[in-house]
Amino acid sequence: MELILLHDVEKLGFKDEIVNVKNGYGRNFLIPGGKAVLATEAARKVLEENLRQRAKKENKLIDDSNKIAEKINGLTVTIAAKTVEGGKQLFGSITSNHLAEELEKLGFTVDKKFVKLNNVKTVGVYDAEVRLHREVKASLSVEVVAAK
């Protein structure tokens, strides 16, 4: 029995994949559970059209992400933070959340979950990475200075 998966099914396949399964597995588990539909000619045509439209949207997202990445690559973001009396050690730490907020102030909307910066606990210059899309990443420098 050929089915089109509507969701990822462990040990079987991924969403929008056409798979062959035994009749009982398809009729008694996958189809009633809403995990798959029969791979009829009409369903295959709908699947092809959906994949084609999704590819166009995906290409547009990648192009937009590449434009933003060009602007972010090589950028140096300065973050002022309170320091302990010595002047080098930070009072607390600078995290990816702080960097995401600074990028927001500069006009770049990024999700803080996709900003990679190790916890910074001293004054200095550090490398960071922002993932804008599954396939697009941007690198930048973060300069941590003592607040006055």
C-alpha positions in Angstrom: 0.0 0.0 0.0 1.5 3.4 -1.0 0.9 6.3 1.4 1.8 9.9 1.5 3.0 10.8 5.0 1.4 13.9 6.6 3.8 13.9 9.6 7.2 12.5 10.4 6.8 8.8 11.4 9.7 7.3 13.3 11.5 4.5 11.5 9.3 5.0 8.4 9.8 8.4 6.8 9.5 12.1 6.8 6.5 14.4 6.1 5.5 14.6 2.4 7.3 11.4 1.6 5.7 8.5 -0.4 6.2 5.2 1.4 5.2 1.6 0.9 3.7 -0.1 4.0 1.8 -3.3 4.7 -2.0 -2.9 4.3 -2.8 -3.5 8.0 -0.3 -0.9 9.2 -1.6 1.7 6.8 -5.4 1.0 7.3 -5.3 0.5 11.1 -2.7 2.9 12.3 -1.4 5.5 9.8 -4.6 6.6 8.1 -6.9 6.7 11.1 -4.2 8.4 13.2 -4.0 11.2 10.6 -0.4 10.4 9.9 -0.9 9.5 6.2 -3.3 9.5 3.2 -3.6 7.1 0.3 -1.2 8.0 -2.5 -3.8 8.3 -5.3 -3.1 10.2 -8.5 -5.0 13.3 -7.2 -3.1 13.2 -3.9 0.2 12.9 -5.8 -0.5 15.9 -7.9 -1.5 18.0 -4.8 1.7 16.9 -3.2 3.9 17.9 -6.2 2.2 21.3 -6.3 2.7 21.9 -2.6 6.3 20.9 -2.8 6.8 23.2 -5.8 5.2 26.2 -4.0 7.2 25.4 -0.8 10.4 25.4 -2.8 9.7 28.9 -4.2 9.0 30.2 -0.7 12.1 28.5 0.7 14.2 30.1 -2.1 12.8 33.6 -1.2 13.6 33.0 2.5 17.1 32.0 1.7 17.7 35.0 -0.5 16.4 37.4 2.2 18.5 35.6 4.8 21.6 36.0 2.6 21.0 39.7 2.2 20.8 40.1 6.0 23.9 37.9 6.5 25.9 40.1 4.1 25.1 43.1 6.4 25.9 41.2 9.6 29.1 39.5 8.5 32.1 41.4 9.8 30.0 43.7 12.0 31.3 44.6 15.4 28.8 45.1 18.1 29.8 46.9 21.3 28.1 46.1 24.5 28.8 48.1 27.7 28.5 46.2 30.9 29.1 46.8 34.6 32.5 45.6 35.9 33.9 44.6 39.3 36.4 47.1 40.8 39.3 45.6 38.9 37.8 46.7 35.6 38.3 43.4 33.7 35.8 41.1 35.4 32.1 41.6 34.6 29.5 41.9 37.2 27.4 39.1 35.8 27.9 37.9 32.2 26.9 38.8 28.6 24.8 36.1 26.9 23.3 35.6 23.5 20.1 37.4 24.8 22.1 40.6 25.2 23.6 40.3 21.7 20.1 39.7 20.2 18.9 42.8 21.9 21.8 44.9 20.6 21.2 43.5 17.1 17.5 44.5 17.4 18.6 48.1 18.3 20.7 48.1 15.1 17.6 47.0 13.0 18.3 43.3 12.6 15.4 41.1 13.8 16.9 37.8 14.9 15.6 35.1 17.2 17.7 34.9 20.3 17.6 31.0 20.1 19.7 31.2 17.0 22.3 33.5 18.4 25.4 31.6 19.4 27.7 33.4 21.9 29.4 31.7 24.8 28.8 33.3 28.2 31.2 36.2 28.4 32.5 37.1 31.8 35.4 39.5 31.1 36.0 42.6 29.0 37.3 41.9 25.5 36.5 40.9 21.9 34.6 37.7 21.2 33.3 35.9 18.1 29.6 35.2 17.7 27.4 33.4 15.1 23.8 34.1 14.1 21.8 31.5 12.2 19.3 33.3 10.0 18.1 30.2 8.2 18.7 26.5 8.2 21.3 27.1 5.5 22.5 30.7 6.2 24.8 31.8 9.0 26.5 35.1 9.8 29.6 35.8 11.9 30.3 38.9 13.8 32.5 40.3 16.6 31.2 41.4 20.0 33.3 43.9 21.9 32.5 44.0 25.6 33.6 47.2 27.3 33.3 48.5 30.9 30.3 50.8 31.4 31.1 54.3 32.6 
